[in-house]
Amino acid sequence: MNPIDFVTDLFNPDLAFLPKALAVAVMSSLVCGVVGCYVVLRGMAFIGDAVAHAVFPGLAVAFVVSGNLVLGGTVAGVLTAILVALFSQNRRLKEDSVIGVFFAASFALGIVVISQAPGYAGSLQQFLFGSIAGIPTSDLYVVGITGLVVLAVMFALHKEFVTISLDRESARALGVPVFWLDLVLYVLITLAVVISVQTIGNILVLALLITPAATARLLTDRLGVMMALAPVIGGLSALVGVYVSWSWDLPTGGTIVLTLTAVFLAAWFGSPHQGLLGRALERRRRVSPGIVEVSA
């Protein structure tokens, strides 16, 4: 399918789910791209994966009772984040141990809850791997509004998040409320995950948080530029992923993730400064003057 046919399908009334799926995929990718910069900056990839597991019981309960998925996932994620924050105050246990216990338990609870719903297998597959055909119009507005709220809070607390990301102990010494900022960041990550689950699925959603930001990190050393590049990379990859999946009848979530991975690999090899080829050329330039001098 060529791009013109794809655009034609977007405006086809019989395929009303397609533009909604594309809009949700792009919006969630933009939000995850920004949030993911802090996740990558702090080395919190495990947190992102854990939050994706934590929202699952809320999604499952909302699905079973025909409630709002975003609200259900948010409540579950926030409650789990609060439990982790509280239990992490015990110095005998490291934070990652507490996270492993509660987030794994949350995912297990979600599986038990969703198993009670009619059509258990199909429902579980939809949550784990996403579904472009099942996005109602109301969720389109919820995703848009939630995404704007996440971005607004993120930019309002940008300096504080950078401070606790670079040096947490110094931030505490300066009186910065590290605990509450951590909690707010967990909530923002939770919201970013929840609005992305319907398109890309619970298992693959971590890629939206990590891959665009990691790719942008390879392309620049400046945080501001990184935060501008990451959502662009995520949004364009979502657009290409939906186009390819629709053209070749492939799973949307998996196709978007593979597109993101391809862009990451391209940056890994081709980045002017941090890429494999860029570093090789830099080493070659450093050696060349010495060779010329000896020849002379």
Buried (B, 14 or more C-beta within 10 A) or exposed (E): EEEEEBEEBBEEEEBEBBBBBBBBBBBBBBBBBBBBBBBBBBEBBBBBBBBBBBBBBBBBBBBBEEEEBBBBBBBBBBBBBEBBBEBBEEEEEEBEEBBBBBBEBBBEBBBEBBEEBEEEEEBBEBBBBBBBEEBEEEBBEBBBEBBEEBBEBBEEBBEBBBBBBEEBEEBEEEEBEBBEBBBBBBBBBBBBBBBBBBBBBBBBBBBBBBBBBBBBBBBBEEBEEBBBBBBBBBBBBBBBBBBBBBBEEEBBBBBBBBBBBEBBEEBBEBBEEBBEEBEEEEEEEEEEEEEEEEEE
